[in-house]
Amino acid sequence: MRTTKYVLFAALGVAALLLLTSDAAKDMRDELEDKAKKNAKKWKNKLGKIGADTSDTISDLKDMLSNEIEGLSDDARERIEGILDGSSKAAGKIKKNVSKQLS
């Protein structure tokens, strides 16, 4: 059992050495890097669209609550608007952080 572990770790070490030093491995790493950059741009665009859609929805909801709903007290409206403002700011921060991470 011990010998099997040593052989396994030795094989993993040789595989890692080959992946880090061979020309084929360099090509593979370059290809993976290119794919990662393309995927990062794709995800950044998708998350940006989701963020914009969310901001628009929150803005529409805020407008609807402040103008069209009757029967809510001014205090209730102000609290709901405060929650929506906080949600909008939090969504903006998340969007900014995700964009920074994907850049």
Secondary structure as a PSIPRED ss2 file (coil, helix, strand):
# PSIPRED VFORMAT (PSIPRED V4.0)

   1 M C   1.000  0.000  0.000
   2 R H   0.000  1.000  0.000
   3 T H   0.000  1.000  0.000
   4 T H   0.000  1.000  0.000
   5 K H   0.000  1.000  0.000
   6 Y H   0.000  1.000  0.000
   7 V H   0.000  1.000  0.000
   8 L H   0.000  1.000  0.000
   9 F H   0.000  1.000  0.000
  10 A H   0.000  1.000  0.000
  11 A H   0.000  1.000  0.000
  12 L H   0.000  1.000  0.000
  13 G H   0.000  1.000  0.000
  14 V H   0.000  1.000  0.000
  15 A H   0.000  1.000  0.000
  16 A H   0.000  1.000  0.000
  17 L H   0.000  1.000  0.000
  18 L H   0.000  1.000  0.000
  19 L H   0.000  1.000  0.000
  20 L H   0.000  1.000  0.000
  21 T H   0.000  1.000  0.000
  22 S C   1.000  0.000  0.000
  23 D H   0.000  1.000  0.000
  24 A H   0.000  1.000  0.000
  25 A H   0.000  1.000  0.000
  26 K H   0.000  1.000  0.000
  27 D H   0.000  1.000  0.000
  28 M H   0.000  1.000  0.000
  29 R H   0.000  1.000  0.000
  30 D H   0.000  1.000  0.000
  31 E H   0.000  1.000  0.000
  32 L H   0.000  1.000  0.000
  33 E H   0.000  1.000  0.000
  34 D H   0.000  1.000  0.000
  35 K H   0.000  1.000  0.000
  36 A H   0.000  1.000  0.000
  37 K H   0.000  1.000  0.000
  38 K H   0.000  1.000  0.000
  39 N H   0.000  1.000  0.000
  40 A H   0.000  1.000  0.000
  41 K H   0.000  1.000  0.000
  42 K H   0.000  1.000  0.000
  43 W H   0.000  1.000  0.000
  44 K H   0.000  1.000  0.000
  45 N H   0.000  1.000  0.000
  46 K H   0.000  1.000  0.000
  47 L H   0.000  1.000  0.000
  48 G H   0.000  1.000  0.000
  49 K H   0.000  1.000  0.000
  50 I H   0.000  1.000  0.000
  51 G H   0.000  1.000  0.000
  52 A H   0.000  1.000  0.000
  53 D H   0.000  1.000  0.000
  54 T H   0.000  1.000  0.000
  55 S H   0.000  1.000  0.000
  56 D H   0.000  1.000  0.000
  57 T H   0.000  1.000  0.000
  58 I H   0.000  1.000  0.000
  59 S H   0.000  1.000  0.000
  60 D H   0.000  1.000  0.000
  61 L H   0.000  1.000  0.000
  62 K H   0.000  1.000  0.000
  63 D H   0.000  1.000  0.000
  64 M H   0.000  1.000  0.000
  65 L H   0.000  1.000  0.000
  66 S H   0.000  1.000  0.000
  67 N H   0.000  1.000  0.000
  68 E C   1.000  0.000  0.000
  69 I C   1.000  0.000  0.000
  70 E C   1.000  0.000  0.000
  71 G C   1.000  0.000  0.000
  72 L C   1.000  0.000  0.000
  73 S C   1.000  0.000  0.000
  74 D H   0.000  1.000  0.000
  75 D H   0.000  1.000  0.000
  76 A H   0.000  1.000  0.000
  77 R H   0.000  1.000  0.000
  78 E H   0.000  1.000  0.000
  79 R H   0.000  1.000  0.000
  80 I H   0.000  1.000  0.000
  81 E H   0.000  1.000  0.000
  82 G H   0.000  1.000  0.000
  83 I H   0.000  1.000  0.000
  84 L H   0.000  1.000  0.000
  85 D H   0.000  1.000  0.000
  86 G H   0.000  1.000  0.000
  87 S H   0.000  1.000  0.000
  88 S H   0.000  1.000  0.000
  89 K H   0.000  1.000  0.000
  90 A H   0.000  1.000  0.000
  91 A H   0.000  1.000  0.000
  92 G H   0.000  1.000  0.000
  93 K H   0.000  1.000  0.000
  94 I H   0.000  1.000  0.000
  95 K H   0.000  1.000  0.000
  96 K H   0.000  1.000  0.000
  97 N H   0.000  1.000  0.000
  98 V H   0.000  1.000  0.000
  99 S H   0.000  1.000  0.000
 100 K H   0.000  1.000  0.000
 101 Q H   0.000  1.000  0.000
 102 L H   0.000  1.000  0.000
 103 S C   1.000  0.000  0.000
